[in-house]
Amino acid sequence: MTRVQVAGFLCWRAGLLLLAAYSFYRVARLVLTYAELPTQLEVGAGLALGGAAMVFASLVAERVQDARVERELQR
């Protein structure tokens, strides 16, 4: 891939990620409007879900990297 293709791919993926994050935020705010939870519980749940999402993303990235290494070893 050329540099321009890589830059375009990164912009496309970043835009998709930003759209997904904003959509999740809007849905979460809508749900919390009706739930009437204390602020501490809202913040705690948000931090817990954010941490879980980062751990999941890290596991996926690590598995992709391991698959690439395994593929190189088989050649």
N, C-alpha and C positions, 0 to 999 in steps of 0.2 A: 504494500500500500504506500502511496505517496504521502508526503506531509500534509497536503491539502485534504486528502481523503481521511487521514487520521484525525485531523482537526474537525472536519465535518462530522465524523462519527462521534467524537467526544462531545461536540455541541449538541448533536441529536440526542445522545444518551443523557447528558446533563439536563436538557430540557424535559425529557420524559420523566426523569427522576424528580425534578422540581415540580412538575405537574402532579405526579403521584403524591408527593409530600404535601402539597397544598390541598389537594382533594381530601387526603386523610385528615388534615388539620380542620378543614371546614366540616366534615362529617363528625369529627370528635367534638367540636364546639357545639354543633347542633344537638348531639346526644347529651352533652353536659348541661345544656340549657334546660332540658326537661328533667334531668336526673336530680338537680339541686343538691349536689354534694358539697361538703366543706372544701375550701380552697386547698388545704393541706392534702386531702385525699386526691383531688384533681392533679396537683403537682406530682405527688408520689406515683400515681398511676401513669402519668405521662412519662416520668423518668424511667419507671420500670419497663414500660413498653418500648421506649427509645433505646434503652440498654439491651433489651431482648432483640430488637431489630439489628443493632450493631453486632451483637454476638452471632446472630444468624447470617448476616452478610459476611462476617469474617470467616465463618465456617464454610460458606459457599466459595468464597475466594480461595481459601486454602485448599479445598477439594479440587477446584479447577487447576490450581498450580500443581498439585500432586498428580493429576491426570496428565498434564503436559509433560512432567518429568517421567512418568511411567511410559508414555508414548515414545519419548526419546530413548529410553532404555531398551525398548523392544526392537528398535531399528538396528 
